[in-house]
């Protein structure tokens, strides 16, 4: 199952909701959303700085991850940055492939 790193930042309204609902309540809501789509939260943390939440999630496929991202973003309470995570075995497989490439200007 593909793995993604999600960095989420709350809007002002999202922060108000977090203050009202609490951190563990929001975590449970996010876990429920993931499970309803056949996904599983591997790790979930709140943070200071660039993002408010860092989450690693296993998702069945790219379309499911896209649907989750679009639905959450449409709420207006959170903005997301999603990064595909690549395991070491995939890097090994990539290094075995031969790719022909001519750089620009050569």
HUURSUL-V128585 format. One record per residue. N is the residue number from 1. RES is the residue in three letters. SS is DSSP state (2 for helix, 1 for strand, 0 for the rest). PSI is psi in whole degrees, -180 to 180 (999 if undefined). NEAR is the number of other C-alpha atoms within 8 Angstrom. Layout:
# HUURSUL-V128585
n->(N & N)
res->(RES & RES)
ss->(SS & SS)
psi->(PSI & PSI)
near->(NEAR & NEAR)
This chain:
# HUURSUL-V128585
n->(1 & 2 & 3 & 4 & 5 & 6 & 7 & 8 & 9 & 10 & 11 & 12 & 13 & 14 & 15 & 16 & 17 & 18 & 19 & 20 & 21 & 22 & 23 & 24 & 25 & 26 & 27 & 28 & 29 & 30 & 31 & 32 & 33 & 34 & 35 & 36 & 37 & 38 & 39 & 40 & 41 & 42 & 43 & 44 & 45 & 46 & 47 & 48 & 49 & 50 & 51 & 52 & 53 & 54 & 55 & 56 & 57 & 58 & 59 & 60 & 61 & 62 & 63 & 64 & 65 & 66 & 67 & 68 & 69 & 70 & 71 & 72 & 73 & 74 & 75 & 76 & 77 & 78 & 79 & 80 & 81 & 82 & 83 & 84 & 85 & 86 & 87 & 88 & 89 & 90 & 91 & 92 & 93 & 94 & 95 & 96 & 97 & 98 & 99 & 100 & 101 & 102 & 103 & 104 & 105 & 106)
res->(UNK & UNK & UNK & UNK & UNK & UNK & UNK & UNK & UNK & UNK & UNK & UNK & UNK & UNK & UNK & UNK & UNK & UNK & UNK & UNK & UNK & UNK & UNK & UNK & UNK & UNK & UNK & UNK & UNK & UNK & UNK & UNK & UNK & UNK & UNK & UNK & UNK & UNK & UNK & UNK & UNK & UNK & UNK & UNK & UNK & UNK & UNK & UNK & UNK & UNK & UNK & UNK & UNK & UNK & UNK & UNK & UNK & UNK & UNK & UNK & UNK & UNK & UNK & UNK & UNK & UNK & UNK & UNK & UNK & UNK & UNK & UNK & UNK & UNK & UNK & UNK & UNK & UNK & UNK & UNK & UNK & UNK & UNK & UNK & UNK & UNK & UNK & UNK & UNK & UNK & UNK & UNK & UNK & UNK & UNK & UNK & UNK & UNK & UNK & UNK & UNK & UNK & UNK & UNK & UNK & UNK)
ss->(0 & 1 & 1 & 1 & 1 & 1 & 1 & 1 & 1 & 1 & 0 & 2 & 2 & 2 & 2 & 2 & 2 & 2 & 2 & 2 & 2 & 0 & 2 & 2 & 2 & 2 & 2 & 2 & 2 & 2 & 2 & 2 & 2 & 2 & 2 & 2 & 0 & 0 & 0 & 1 & 1 & 1 & 1 & 1 & 1 & 1 & 0 & 0 & 0 & 0 & 0 & 0 & 1 & 1 & 1 & 1 & 1 & 1 & 1 & 0 & 0 & 2 & 2 & 2 & 2 & 2 & 2 & 2 & 2 & 2 & 2 & 2 & 2 & 2 & 0 & 0 & 0 & 1 & 1 & 1 & 1 & 1 & 1 & 1 & 1 & 0 & 0 & 2 & 2 & 2 & 2 & 2 & 2 & 2 & 2 & 0 & 0 & 0 & 0 & 0 & 0 & 0 & 0 & 0 & 0 & 0)
psi->(132 & 148 & 140 & 146 & 123 & 127 & 124 & 143 & 129 & 143 & 177 & -43 & -37 & -41 & -41 & -42 & -40 & -43 & -36 & -46 & -30 & 161 & -46 & -33 & -44 & -38 & -45 & -39 & -41 & -40 & -40 & -43 & -47 & -50 & -36 & -18 & 11 & 16 & 168 & 131 & 121 & -43 & 152 & 122 & 142 & 155 & 162 & 155 & -135 & -39 & 159 & -28 & 140 & 128 & 135 & 129 & 137 & 125 & 141 & -36 & 171 & -38 & -39 & -43 & -40 & -43 & -43 & -48 & -46 & -42 & -46 & -45 & -37 & -20 & -26 & -6 & -19 & 142 & 143 & 149 & 124 & 130 & 129 & 130 & 139 & 127 & 161 & -33 & -35 & -38 & -42 & -47 & -38 & -36 & -16 & -11 & 146 & 127 & 128 & 130 & 134 & 116 & 154 & 141 & 6 & 999)
near->(6 & 10 & 11 & 12 & 12 & 13 & 12 & 12 & 11 & 11 & 10 & 7 & 8 & 11 & 10 & 8 & 8 & 10 & 8 & 6 & 8 & 8 & 8 & 6 & 8 & 10 & 9 & 8 & 8 & 8 & 10 & 8 & 8 & 12 & 9 & 7 & 8 & 8 & 11 & 10 & 11 & 8 & 8 & 10 & 7 & 7 & 8 & 6 & 5 & 5 & 10 & 12 & 12 & 14 & 12 & 12 & 13 & 12 & 15 & 9 & 8 & 8 & 6 & 10 & 9 & 8 & 8 & 9 & 9 & 8 & 8 & 11 & 11 & 6 & 7 & 9 & 12 & 12 & 11 & 10 & 7 & 8 & 7 & 8 & 8 & 7 & 6 & 6 & 6 & 8 & 9 & 8 & 8 & 7 & 7 & 6 & 6 & 5 & 4 & 4 & 4 & 5 & 5 & 4 & 3 & 4)
